Structures are given as C-alpha cells and as structure tokens.
Amino acid sequence: MQSTLEQQQQRTSEFLAQRHRLMAYLIGLLGDAHAAEDIFQEIWMRLAAHQADDIQNTNAWCRAVGKNLVLHHWREKGRQKISVDSELLERIDQAFDEDDDRDRGHRNRKDALGECVKDLPDHSQSLLDQKYTQGLSFAELSKSTGKSENALMMTLSRIRKKLQECIERRLQQEGLAL
Amino acid sequence: MNQRELCRELCLKLHEPDGLNAEAQTQLNELLATSEGRELWVRELSFQADLIDLLQTKKAMPENFAAVAQAEPIKPTPLVRAPVPTMPKALRFSSFLALAALLMVALFMSYYINGIPTKTGHTTLGQIVSVNGVVHLNRGPLNVDLFAGMMFKEGDKLITGQNGSALFKYDDGSIIAIGANSDFAFATQSQQKRDGWDIGLSKGVLDADIRPQTKALRFKTSALGVEVLGTQFSIHANVANQSVELYEGKVRVHANEKTNDLHLLTPGQGFGKDLSNQQSELFTLPKSDWEEVTVESTDAKSQTLVVSSELGTRTLRWAKASPQLTSTKEVLNLDFVNFKVGQKLKLKLQGLACPQILEVVPIHSSLESTK
C-alpha cells in the first residue's frame, strides 16, 4: 500500500505530466500565457487539497476548475475578451475531452519543435520571441518594425506553418507517430 | 482557407489584446462543430503552448555556462574545504501528521474549493526556480508538494525534508536557496518596523543573495536577527547553534534583542551563537578552495548542477544567476551546456544550502590519467 507521501508525489508527477494539455486549454481560453500560468498553479493548489478518491477523471476535473477560474478572472478584469459564449465553451471542452483519448506523443513533438525553432533564421526567431516571450501585440510590433499588422500576422502564420511542417517531417523521418 | 489555416489564424488573433471578435468567435464555433475541427483546434493550441514554453525556456538559459568547457585545466590542489554542517535528522511526515493534515484539509476544503475568491489577497512575492527532493509549501490550511514555477506569496511557508532543497527568486531579483530539513517563511510584514519585511528560518540552512532594499528586511531565526541591505550571506540554524556567514555587503546581527547585542559583519566574517551556553563569537570564514566533483545532472532553467563528491550529492548554483530567470517549466535539459553527466570538474564554492559556483574548470581526461 502506498504511503501518503508516495501518493502525493505520484499525484504531483501525474499533474505535471499533463501540464502541456492543461496549459493549452487555458491559453486557448485566455490568450495570455502569464494569466494561464497563474490559473494553472491555482488549479494545483485546489487539486492537492482535494481527496483523490473523489475525482474520476483528473484531466476533466482540472479543466472544470480551470474554466471556473477563467470565468472568475474575466469577471475580475471586467471583461469582455470573449464575451462568454456558453456554446463555444462547451465545444472547447468537448474538443479537449475527445483529445484525452488520443496519444499525441507529446514529448517527441516538443523535442522536434525545439530542433525546428533552432533551424529558423534569426529574424523569424526574433519575431517569435517578441510575440510570445515579450507578449507584444501586432500593433506594437508594427510600430517597432514599420511593417503593417496584416503583414506581420501573415509572416507569423507562415513561421508557424513552417514549424508544424518541420515537426511532421522530423517525426516521419524518425518513424514516430504524429 | 482550409481548417488548419483557420486554426492558425484564430490562434494568432487569440493573443491580441482584444481577443476574438464576434466574427472570429462564429468561425471558431463552426470549426468546433466538426470532429476534425476540434482535433485540429486542440492540436493548434497544444503547439502554441509548447512554442511559448520552449521560447521562455530558451530565453532563460544562461550564456555563461558555455565557455566553461573550453577553459584550460589547472593543476589539482588538495581539497581542504570544511565539510558542510551536519543537518538534523530527517523530517518525517508521520502518519499522525498526515491524518492531521487530511483533517485540516477536510475542514477548510469547502471554503477553498467552493468559496470563490481565488486569491488569498496576499501579495505574490516571487517564483520557485528549482526543487529537489521532498519540499512542501504551506499556504493557510493547504499543504502541497512544491514544484518549480510556482508563485509564492506573503505568509507562505516552506518545509524541506531530509534530502529536500529549493531555490527561489523574489520579484526584485533576490535569490534564496533553502537546504535540507529547513522550515522557512517567505516573508511577512514586519511586526517591529512599519513597511519592513521579516523572513523566517526557524530551523535549517539558507543561502541568500539579496538585491539592494528600500525597506527594512530582517531574517529571523529563533536566536538571531539579521538585518540586510543588499548582500550575500548564509544562515545556519539548528537547536544547538546558529550562525551567519557573510560573503558580500554588510549585515547587522542581533544576537540578543533584549540586551541590544549588535554585531556588524563585513565580507569574510561570520557570527555564531552556541544556544546551550548562549556564548557567541565572531569568526573569519576560510577561503574557498578547489573541490573536485562529478556532474550528476544539470538544469538550464534554474542554472543548477547536481554533483557528487566525497561530501555527498549536492545541488550547486551558478554565481550571479541571470536576472532574466523568471520561471522554470522545463525541468531537465542535459544538452544546455558542455557539461555532461559524469564529467569531472574542479570548483570553488561558497554557501551552505545550495552553494554558489565561484569558479569552475573541467578536469580533462589526460589530467585524470596522470593521477
């Protein structure tokens, strides 16, 4: 029989192993990686305080708690971003529920992504950095680069496409599942 | 535009300050109406989350590690560094405590789960950079496993087990490392000085690298108070004796609050107090000497190495951690430097809980073969 400490450690490991899925869900709702990180940690505090036996599906439980926290976050910010469309939220939940059954080979995909980012030219890496690390909007990028917002969006879209194709190519070459 | 392109475009718009407008929401709703669309959307979001994680990890990687392996070997010198002070016996999470903790959780769970305020209202002070072994965070009635990347708040406490240690960074850039068997309070508003902060170490060991402060900051053990302004030092607190070692800057040590027994330390000095007879003394720190270690693992985000030597297995950190270091999401990345697992290094170290690497050179195989 597992000790309480072992159970806690197993729970922590399982939770962290699913971090990428939960973060994808939260970023998908919030569009803000920093706010998503805060809510991710709040979910952990609540999960750790909850009796494990009560939870049938940890992923779904975490998303449900996460959704409530996102709604609360929106109310706190007094906003707006996505006026809460319940049908849309249900469909997003459904998308992630269905995805729980699929094995994505996430580790392989992320490793491949790391290699693909390294292969990008410096200016593409710089644009990704400004957009996703510094969190600049297209309007802010437009001011600093002198390019139009649409042109920047097109460029970033092409970079993402290139990265996704690169990941698929690498995984296929190594005989790994997409 | 096919569905995949639509996913990509919607994901880009999602990150804009105004988010998705009504038209984009309609497009997303239609996309999610089909099974294929839902799968693509999750895949796109997962890609985006990975990309953000990867870019943030990459940004936090230290640049100063890479030069290390090119350094010339030096002639080995005898190891004379004093052993790390022996810590108290392991912190045991007994079944009684576990039961008590569960009862506490049961009592307060409904408030925390159902009661809506998501934040305690306390200030977020910083972020956990790395965690080794068993480390618990206490926040109000909650007691949870600590992991790298978590934020800590005013009033939070941290307890490390026998082999536990943690490194964390305050928002002002100050870094503290806590060693094994420690009981630590991140910060609370000072009881003595308005606008001041108290940081508590009721037992165990810590290393601190504190940025210049505008408010009074005091580290407190059961027997000593250490006032700091901007400095590097270590504190060791156990039942029998307590001490402070200063490496940079200045600290003022209060050895006895009632008699106003104050000692101003300068770099290279230490102050110790024997609690059995209440005797205290100022002492000079021994100079750092070369120590030979073997790399067990490396962690780019936290800028730490786990090494083994005749003193045992320890976690070490790079001196002057990057100010850009803000979060730790990727735990182990063994390719981040030229350090390799199994590589032998010679180091000069400073500190007790998670010693800083002051200097490092690799021991080349040719050198080893001559030994």
Interface residues (C-beta under 8 A of the other chain):
Chain A: T4 L5 Q8 Q9 R11 T12 L16 R19 H20 R21 M23 A24 Y25 I27 G28 G31 D32 A33 E37 D38 Q41 E42 W44 M45 R46 A48 A49 H50 Q51 L69 H72 H73 Q80 K81 I82 D85 E87 L88 R91 I92 Q94 A95 F96 E98 D99 R102 R104 H106 R109 K110 L113 G114 V117 L128 D129 K131 Y132 T133 G135 S137 F138 A139 M153 L156 S157 R160 K161 L163 Q164 I167
Chain B: E5 R8 E9 C11 L12 L14 H15 E16 P17 D18 G19 L20 Q25 L28 N29 L32 A33 S35 R38 E39 W41 V42 R43 L45 S46 F47 Q48 A49 D50 L51 I52 D53 L54 L55 Q56 K58 K59 F93 S95 A98 L102 V105 A106 F108 M109 Y112 I113 I116 T118 V134 R139 P141 L142 N143 V144 D145 F147 G149 M150 M151 S327 K329
